[in-house]
Amino acid sequence: MAGLQLPIALDAMGGDKAPESVIQGARLMLKQYPQLRFQFYGREPVIAPLIARHRALAAASDIIHADDVVAMDEKPSVALRTGRKSSMRLALDAVADGRACACVSAGNTGALMATAKFALKTLPGIYRPAITATVPSKSQPVVLLDMGANIDCTSDNLVQFAMMGDAYARAMLGLTNPKIGLLNVGSEDMKGHDEVKDAHKVLRSGSIPVNYYGFVEGNDILEGTTDVVVTDGFTGNIALKTAEGASRLIYGALKEAYSSSTMAKLGYLLARPAIRIALRRFDPRKLNGAILLGLNGIAVKSHGGADAKSFANAIRVAMQLVEQDVNAKITEELKRAGAGQTPYLAQVL
């Protein structure tokens, strides 16, 4: 906890289940890490009574009033222009001003990205930040980016995402030479749209010092074929939510099957320990929390529909990112990647 000398700023009004999920999520994390401190940004008359019910949380928290709330369907441009006093903006401003070590919000994704980019700015040389998180696979966690921040991406964006993903995997997963895959509809060179094919050519040329594996397909994500999977935000968001939906489908099917008869229920009692271990590994709530990678500050996006356990995990991600000083490590890795390389890299960096 040495790195968390400042409180974590929480957008108390962001998300479908806010502010209850935010407050309960913070309470769950405080039970595990009593040293944590929080700043809750939102409508004080609403959130203050909820926090006051929990003595330890109240003692570890400050409430900063914000009248405005960014709607979940609000356009990012509108949120950026009119939401200067919103709970989301004030929480991000606290990180930018050095009053908080990280911001966590379950609010509007587009608005969060636009506002965070304006408030925190980007790391040196970064064109576009990317929503980045780890997903489970057969062998090891896989870094996936972008997961929704950039719907349309140029080949330059994809190349830079590969570099950012490489740095993130080194910093957060401790990998010394992570394999990078570029998501496509097939492994053949002629497949995919121009941006993907152009990025593939650059990464394959060796001018970018990453361990490039080549094209990967959707099934390769959960197979763990590569340590990092790079794609545009449109495709990445669909891939992630498909995987989450499959996880819930499997859980529901097992629950229905084991309650279908007396014998099935007896079978469940015998198999319950193994089933719980397997389901815990793929619990979507444990995967919640994605960093807006490439910003000059820690901002974590929680799912809009997050419950308390999900939001607690998003706070955990923020805590780990601060403790690992991930932005400093990413900056170091990007400098290493750019040192003495091609004119293309010099232009990128």
Buried (B, 14 or more C-beta within 10 A) or exposed (E): EEEBEBBBBBBBBBBEBBBBBBBBBBBBBBEEEEEBBBBBBBBBEEBBEBBEEBEEBBEBBBBBBBEBBBBBEBEBEEBBEEBBEBBBBBBBBBBBEEBBBBBBBBBBBBBBBBBBBEBBBBBEBBBBBBBBBBBBBEEEBBBBBBBBBBEEBBBBBBBBBBBBBBBBBBBBBEBEEBBBBBBBEEEEEEBBEEBBBBBBEBBBEEBBBBBBBBBBBBEBBBBBBBBBBBBBBBBBBBBBBEBBEEBEEEBEEBEEEBEEEEEEEEEBEEEEEEBEEEBEEBBBBBBBBBBBBBBBBBBBBBBBEBBBBBBBBBBBBBBBBBEBBBBEBBBBBBEBBBEEBBEBBEEBB
